[in-house]
């Protein structure tokens, strides 16, 4: 959908000097995020995974404080501490004490990678509209995902039409529209909120 939009509107390419950052952000915010979340969810329950990935705002606020020099107020720190305690309890394994399962680390990697994506894109939103920037990063992230997609075209060919339509739906609504909406909001407010 974003490719069609880019072609119809004759969206210009990003400036050459911004390409390394766009590809890096596509890699961490799209490729790493989706791969880590997908593989982590194979071993972590849906409830635990949803709570772990919900730690992304915690990491975003902390990264925004260090990278963007944003201020976190007292209630923000209280929320961060409570959230980290909750994530620790959810991610713990069986047995004595807190033990993180490897798959839980993948979910946390997804949360951290998307947090870096949110924070590091902020300066570019002064130059590019949210729609343009998301288009650039989603396509650069998709480029890297191709390396992990062995057998993709054969699987698409053999998949039932319902499965193909479900994937298209997921690419448009939970992915593209969510990224565009969040990036639009991020372009107008501090990342640490």
N, C-alpha and C positions, 0 to 999 in steps of 0.2 A: 504494500500500500504506500509506504514512504517512497519507494522507488518510482511508482506511478506518479505520485504527487510531485516529486522532484523533476521528472521529465515534463509533465504538463506545465508546471510553473517555470520551467527552465532555471531551476535553482542553481545558482553559481557554485562552483567548487570552493572549498575553503582555501584560504591563503596557504601557500606552500610552506611557510615557516610554522604554521599551526598543525601540519599533517602529523609530525611525530607525536604531539600531545593528543591529537584526536585518535590516532591508532592506539596509543597507550591506554587512553580512557576507554575506548571500545573494547580493548583486550581485558582490562580489569573489571569494567562495569557491566559488560555484556558476556564475554566469553568465560572468564573466571567465575563470575557470579553464577551464571546458569549451570556451568559444569559442576562446580562445587555443590551447589544446592541440589541438583539432580542426583549426583552420586551420593551425597549425604542422606538424601531422603530415601535411598534404597535400604538403609540400615536403621534410620532413626524414625520413630513413630511420627505420624503427621502432626499430632499435638505438640510433641517436643520440638520438632523442626520449626513449627510456626512460632513457638516461643523463642527459640534460638535466633531465628532470622529477624525477629522483632527487636533484637539487640542492635540492629543497624542504626537507629537514631542515637543510641548511646555513643557508638563509635563516631558517628557523624559529628555530634556535638563536641566530643573531645578533639577530634582532628581539626574541626573548624577553629577551636580555641588556639591550637598550636600553629596551624598553617595560615589561617585567615585572620588570626588575632582577634577573634570574636570573644565576647565576654559571656560567661555562664554565671547566672545569678544563683543565689542560695537554693531556691526551690529546684533549679535545674540540677545542681549537685546532689540534692536529696533524691531526686528522681533517678539519677544515674546510679547512685549507690544501691537503691532498692532494686533497680533493674538488673544490675550485675549480680546481686544476691539471688534474684529469681532465676536468672540464666544459669547460675552455678548449680542451683538445686535441680533444675530440669535436666541439665547435661550430665549430671553425675550418673555413674554406672552402679551396678550391684556391688555389694560388699562394704567394707569399712571406709569411712571418709569419702571425700569427693574424688572421683576418678572420671576423667573425661574419656569417653569412647572415641575412637578415631573418626567415626562418621560424624560425631558432634563437632569435631574440629573442622570438618568440611563445611558444615552449616555456618559455623563461626567465620570461616574463611570467606564464605559468600557474603556474610554481613559486613565484614571488614572491607572486602573489595568494593562492594556497592557504596560504602561510606567514603572511601577514597574517591570513587567516581563522582559522587555528589559534591564533595568539597573541592576537588581539583578542577571541576568544570566551571566553577563559579566565575573565575576571571574571564573565561571565554564567552560568558553570557552577556558581557558588555559589548562584545563585537558581533556575535551571532544571535539570531533569534532562537528561542527554545526549540522550535520546530526544526530549524536548520541544524542546530547542534545535535539534537537527538537523531536526526536522519544520518548525519555524518558518523556518529559513534555507533549507532546500531549497525550500519553497513560495515564499518571497520571491524566491529565485534563479530559480525556474521562471517566476514572473511577468515578470521582466525578459527571459527568453529568448523569451517569446512575441513580442516585438518583432522578433526575428531569425528567426521561423518562418513567413515568408510561404509560403502553399501547403501548410501542414502538414496540414490536414484532408483536402485533396484527395489528398495523397501517402499518408496513412494509408488512405484509402478504396481507392486503387489498388494498394497494396502487397500482396504475397503474405502469407498468414497466417504463414508461417515468419519473415518479416522483422519483422512486428509482434510476434510472440512473442519473438523475439530481443531486440528493444528493451525489451519488458516485463521480460524476464529481466535485462538489463543495468541497468535502473532499480532493480530490487530487490536484486540480489546485489552486483555491483561498486560500485554507487552507494550506495543507502540503507544497506545493512548495513555497508559499509565506513566510511561517515561516522559511523554510530552507534557502531560499535566503536571507532574512533579517538577520537571525542569522549568516550566513556566512559573510555578510558585517559587522555586528556588531562585529564580532570576529577580524576584521582588522582595524576598525576606532573607534574614541571616540563616545560614545553614545550621546553626546551633539551636534554632528554635524547636 
